[in-house]
């Protein structure tokens, strides 16, 4: 098999992988990734708890 053929198959596999991931990764999953990046080294659950408390306090005033 020629190198071009192998490279074309590999490139097609990479493109299909990214397209498949984008179809699977729904909006809440992307939001969690953004939240994790924002949190840094903190545990995501702690960040979510802090935001929930802030939302409850600001909503009740």
ZIPEBEL-V180791 format. One record per residue. N is the residue number from 0. RES is the residue in one small letter. NEAR is the number of other C-alpha atoms within 10 Angstrom. Layout:
# ZIPEBEL-V180791
N_RES_NEAR ; N_RES_NEAR
This chain:
# ZIPEBEL-V180791
0_x_5 ; 1_x_6 ; 2_x_8 ; 3_x_9 ; 4_x_10 ; 5_x_11 ; 6_x_11 ; 7_x_11 ; 8_x_12 ; 9_x_12 ; 10_x_12 ; 11_x_11 ; 12_x_12 ; 13_x_12 ; 14_x_12 ; 15_x_12 ; 16_x_12 ; 17_x_11 ; 18_x_11 ; 19_x_11 ; 20_x_11 ; 21_x_12 ; 22_x_9 ; 23_x_10 ; 24_x_10 ; 25_x_10 ; 26_x_10 ; 27_x_9 ; 28_x_11 ; 29_x_12 ; 30_x_11 ; 31_x_13 ; 32_x_13 ; 33_x_11 ; 34_x_14 ; 35_x_16 ; 36_x_12 ; 37_x_12 ; 38_x_15 ; 39_x_10 ; 40_x_8 ; 41_x_11 ; 42_x_10 ; 43_x_17 ; 44_x_11 ; 45_x_11 ; 46_x_15 ; 47_x_14 ; 48_x_11 ; 49_x_11 ; 50_x_12 ; 51_x_12 ; 52_x_11 ; 53_x_11 ; 54_x_11 ; 55_x_10 ; 56_x_10 ; 57_x_9 ; 58_x_8 ; 59_x_6 ; 60_x_5
